[in-house]
């Protein structure tokens, strides 16, 4: 069993479970077999800390005599007991949805007559739905389809620890958080593809295809997933050299320049002390796009109305590329991360195929190659669904943010938060700092010009079915408040 922690401040005690979750109990806390390892980067050889200098000091807590160094990666490898049967969650989800769809009132169904079911997961629950389909749970015990449609929102390319012994369901995997867990494991694409390193051919929908239980599937990605959740592997081969289009039953939608975790307006730093970033958080609200997509998925299932075509960056047209070729402008104090999260082939031991981990930390194999979206002259993503505040910008808005120096590892990424990097107000202002992005005054003659362009961009997205008409007034009002905050009246 392994607990992974990256302390943000110089504490002497730390929790070994993820974000307040209950840890698996330790067998004989005083035993010499338990280990504490430390490294600076995931691929660094770990250094073992003497067993005489640390100890378990409570349920799920360890204490290190000299204290933890902020920003370093610590692993507690210990013998645990009492694993929970977490895979029952997959079967339970299958069975309750199937019950509501197929059971009669006489069989105890309080809502008979339901004919279709949509599953909608965000982040961890998005990964859960990817895992659910991959392991064949969209076929119920009678061979019928369970979910007719699925929305995997910001799950990235991952699945998760949802069906193996001593699994920790909350553990995702980011560039500098929750290191080396079985999250981003082959396969990543809906369609089958070959992993040339292992010779295995597989796809997320392989089992559902064989059982004729494939759901209509929407994958929604933000900029954060490309930097911290291996997002490009959802639609490329594992070498990062070829686009892999989704099957006809799936769509992929990329919301340009959006963050995984949306910040409040006006822009301010993230308030979680463990993940505070160098820049203010990205405030781009993309809920209206999700509302429109949900409507489209519903109509696709119930009325057979085709949804909008997939919209995401492609290798073939240069909108998906390596970081150093992505077109990042000169932004004072910020360069685009040159090393987004890298996903590796991991070896958890010879019994991993049975869901049993026997090697911790895992062996690290060859990487899967990820790519990132190309950006425009303002630093915003070129491809995807570009919300009005991105098409008509007042700032560079990203899905990544650097860790603030006070929490250590300042060259690494801060959780899944984005950045808000404002445009200069005038040409003179930007020239003083060497900012290559056109200023606000160079783009717009004033508030009326700005709102006019926002309205046109919103109308275009309504026509393309990425916004609902009812949401446009609120989008325009938000843009107006944004401009008045960025360019206050003199």
N, C-alpha and C positions, 0 to 999 in steps of 0.2 A: 504494500500500500504506500502511496506517495502523496504527501501534502506539499503544495508549492506555494511560496509566499515571496513577495517583493516588498519589503517594508518601505514606507515613504518617509519615515522619520526615525531618528536614532533611538529606538526603544530596546529594552532588554527582553521583553516578552512579546509573543506573537501567536495568533491563531493558526492552526494548520489546515482548517477547512476553508472553503471558498465563501467569502462575503457573508459570514454569519451563519452558514449552514452547519448542521450537526456533523461532527466527524465520526468516522468509524472508531469504535473503542480500541485502545492499545492493549495488546497482550503483554503483561509484565512490563510496566513502564520503566523498571530499573534495569532491564536486560541490556547487555552490551551489544546485542545484535542490531539495535536501532542505529540509524545513521543520519547525520546532518551534513549536507553537501552545499557548496556555494560556487557560483560562477558569475561572470559579468554578462556573458551572452549565451543564448541557448546552445550554440555549437561549441562553446569552450569546454575543454575537459574539466569535469567538476573536481573541486578540491574538498577533501573530507576534513571536517572540524572535529577535533578531539572529543571523544565521548565524555571525558571527564569535565568538559567546560560547558555542557548544556544538559538540560533535563526536562522531563514532562512535569509541569507544575499545576496541572488541573485537567479536566476533560477538554481535550483538544487544544491545549496551550503548551508551548515550550518556552523555556527561558535560557538565554545565552549570556554567560557571565560578562563578556566584554561588550555586549550589545550588538544589534544588527546594523549593518551599514546601509544607509538609504540607497535604493536603486539596484542593489545586487539581487541575484536570483538565488533563493534558498530552497532546497528540497529536503523534506523530512521523510525518510524511507523507513517504515516500521511494520512490524507484524501486527495485523489487525484481526478482528473477529466480528461475528454477527453481520454478515453481508445481507443487505435488503434485497428482496426479489423485485428489483426495479423494472425488469422486463414485463411485469404484469401490467404496467401502465400502458404499454402498446396494445396488449390483448384487451384490456378494459376499455380503451378508447374505441377499438374496433367493435366490441360487443355492444356498447351502449348506443353507438350511432346506428349500428345495424338493427338494434331493437326498435329504436324510434322510427326507422324507415319501414320495417317489415312486420312488427308485431301488431296484433289486433287489440281492440279494447278488451276483448275477453281474455287476452293473454296479459293484461295489465298495462297496456300502453295508454297513458293519459292523453296522448295527442295523436291518435290514429289518423292516417291520411297523408302523412308526410311522404313525399315522393322523391325528394332530392336533399342532399346534405353538402354543405360547403365547410371546409376546414380552413381556418385563418390563423396563422401563427406568425408572431413577431419575434425576431432574434432567436432566443433559445427555443421557443415553441415553433418557430419556422424550421429550425434544424430538426426538431422532433418530428414534424410532418415529413421532412425529407427522409428521415430514418424509418418512419412508419411505412412509407411506400416502398423504400428499398428492401426492407425485410419481409415484404409480402403481406403486410397487415391490411392492405386495402381490399383484400379478398376475405369475406367472412367465412364462417364455418360451413356455410351451404354453397360457397363458391360465388356469391353475389358481390357486386361492387359496394364498397362502404361509402367513401366520399366520392361524390360526383365531380366536385371541383375543389381545388386547393389554392390558397395564396400563401406562398413562402415569402414573407416580408423581411428583408435584411438578415436572412439566415446565412448569407454568403454561400460558400462552396461546401459547407460542413454538414455533418450529422452530429453524433454526440455519444456520450456515455449513458445510453438509454437501455442497454440490454447486455451488460457484461458484469461479471462478479466484481463487487466492490466499486461499481461505477459511481462517479460523482456527476450527477446530471447537470449541475450548473457550470461545470468547467467548460469554458469555450477555449479558444486559443488565439491569442493576439501576439503582436510583435514583441511586447514586453509585459506580458501578463498571462497567467495560466499556461505555462510553458510545457510543450511536448505531451499533450493529452490526445487521446484517440478521437479527434474531432474532424479534422480535414483528411479523411482517408479516401483513397480511390474506391469507387468511381465518383466523379463530380458532375458529369453531364447527364441529362435525361437520356440521350441516345447512347447506345453502346460505343465504347472505344477501347483500343488496345493500350495497355501499359507496356511499353517496350522493355522496361527493366525486369518485369516479372513474367511477361508473356500472357498475362490475364486479360481477357476481354469482358467488360461488364458495363452496366449503365444503371442509373438511378431507377429507371422504370423497367428493368429487365424482368423481374418477377411479375409485376403487374401486367406486362405485355403477354407473358406466357399464360396468365390466368384470365386474360381479357377483362381486366379490372382497372385499366388505365384511367385516371381522372383527368379532367381539364385542369391544367396546371399553370399558374402564374408565378414566376419568380421575379421579385422586385429587389433591385439592388440600389444602393446609394454609393457615393464616392468613398465612404468609409470602408465598405466591404472590399474594395480593390486594394486598399492599403493595409487593412488589418484583418481581413477574413477571406483572402484568396479568391475574391469575387470573379476574377477573369476566368478561372478554371470552370465556372459554370457554363462557359460557351467557347472555350478553346480546347485544343488537345493538350496533353500533359507536358509537351515540350514548349508550349507557348508560341508555336509557329503557324498554326492553322486554326481558322474559325471552325467551330462545330455547331451548326444550326440546330435548334431544338426541333423535336418532331412536331407534326401538325397539331397535336393535342396540347402543346405547350406554348407559352409566350414568355419572353424575357423583357422586362422593362427596367431601364436604368434612369433614375432620377438625378439629373446632372447636378453636380456640386452640392448635393444634399448630405447631411451627416446622419450617422446611426442614432446618435442622441442629440435631439434638437435643443438648443439653448433658448432661454427666455430673452425677450426683447425689452429694453435695449441690450446690446451685447455686453456680456460680462464674463469673467472667468468661471470655470466649473467649480462648484462649491464642495465637491467631495475631496477631502484632504489627501486621499491616496492617489488621485488622478488629476490634480490641478494642472492645467496646461499653461504654456507660455503665452498663447494668444487667447483673446476672448472666444467664447463658443460661437459656432455657426448657428444663426437664428432662423434658417430657412425652414418654414413650415410646409411640409408636402402632404399633409393629411387630405387636402382636396383631390390630389391625384389618386390616392388610395380609394377615396369614395367613388370616383369615376370608374376606376378599375373594378371595384366590387360590383358596381352596376353592370359593367360589361360581362363579368364572369357569370353573374346571375342570368343575364339575358342569353348568354351562350348556352347555358345548361337548360334553361326552361323554354326558350323560344328559338334556339338554334341560330341566333344572330352572331355572326363572326365578330370577335373583339378586334380592337386595333392591332395592326401588325406589331411584332416585336420591335423594340427600339433600344438599342444598346451599342456600345463602341465595338468596332470591328478591326481586326488586323488588316483585312483586305483594303480598307480605305484610309488607313493611317490614323483612325480615331482611337485605336487601342495600340499601345506601343510600350517600349521600354522607357523607364523614367527619364533617362538622359536625352531622349528624343521627343519628349512630350510637349515642348514649347513653353516651358515655364518662363514668365517674364521676370524682369528685375523688380523684386519686391523688397524694400528695405527691411533687413533683419530676418528674412525668411527665404530659405531654399526649399524646393520640393524634396521630400524624403527620398534619398537615393537607395535605401534598402527597406522597402516595405516588408511586411511579414512574409517570410519564406516558409512554404509548406514542404515538409520532408517525408519521405517514406520511413516509417517508424517500425521498429521491431520490438514487440511486447512479449516475445518468447514463443516457444513452439506450441503452446496450447491456446494461443490467441484466437485461432479459428473456432475454438469451443467457447469463447467468451471468458477465458481465464488469463489474467495477466501474471506472468512469472518473471518478467524482467523490468525493474524500475531502478533508475530512469531507463527509458527505452533506448535501444540502439538507434542511431541516426543514420539513415541511408541517403541516397541521392535526392536532390530537391525536385519538386515539381516547379515548373517555370511560370511565374505569374507576370501579368502585364498591367498597365494602368491607363486610364483615359488620357487622351491628349487634350490640351487646354487652348483657349483663345488668348488674344492679347491682354485681356483683363485677368487671366489666370483661372477662368471658369471653364468647366468641361464643355467640349464642343458637341459631343454626341449625347443622345438620350432625350428624355423629356425635360426640356429647359423651361422651368417656371418663369413667369414674367420678371421676377426680381433677379434672375440669372441672365435672361435675354436682354434685359435693360438694367445693367448693374450699377450699384453704388459701392460695391466691395468685391473683393475676391473671397469666395466662400468655398471651403474645402471640407472633406471628410476626415482629415487628419489634423493633429495638433501635437506639438512637442511637449514632453514633460518639463515642467518648471524645474529650474536648477535646485530648488530647495528640497525636492523629493528624490533627487538623485537621477542618474542616467539621463541628462538633459538632451542627449542626441537621439533618444529613443521616443517612440510614440506614446501618447497619453491615452490609454484606454481606447474607446471608440468615439471620442468627441472630435468635432471639427473645429475649424478656425474661421474667424471673421477678420479679414484684413482690409480695412477701409481704403477706398480710393482717395487720393488727395483732392482737395476742393478746387484748386486752380493749377494751371500749368506751372506757374512760378513755384508753388508749394512742392510739386513733385520733382521739379528740376533741382531743387535744393538738396533733396535726399537721394537722387539718382533713381527715382521710381520710373520705370518705363511705361507704366499703364497710363492711358489717357485719364485726365482728371475729370471730375464731375462737370466742371464748367466747360470743358472741351466737348463733352458729350451732349449736354442739354442746355437749352436757353433759359430754363427755369422750371418751376413745379408743373405748370400747365403742359409744357412740352414732354416732361417726364411721364406724367400721368396719361397723356395721350398715347405714348408708346407702350406703356404698361397695358392699357386697354386693348390695343391692337394685338399684343402678344397673348393676352388672355382669350380674346375672341378666336384666335387661331387654334389654341389648345381646346377650346370648346368644340370647334369644328372637327378636330381630330379625335374627339371623345376622350381626352385626357383631363378635362375639367367638366364639371356640371354647371349649367347656367346659373343655378342658385348660388353657387360659391363665388361667382365673379365679383359682386359688390364688396364682399369682405376682403377679397384679394386686393382690390383697388384701394380700399381704405387702409389696409396694412401697408401697401406701397407708399401711399401718401404720408403716413406717419413715419415711415422709414426715411423718406426724402427730407421731411421737416426736421427730423433728428440729425441727419447727416449734414444738412445745410440750414442751420437755424436762421431765422429772420434777423436781420441786423437792426 
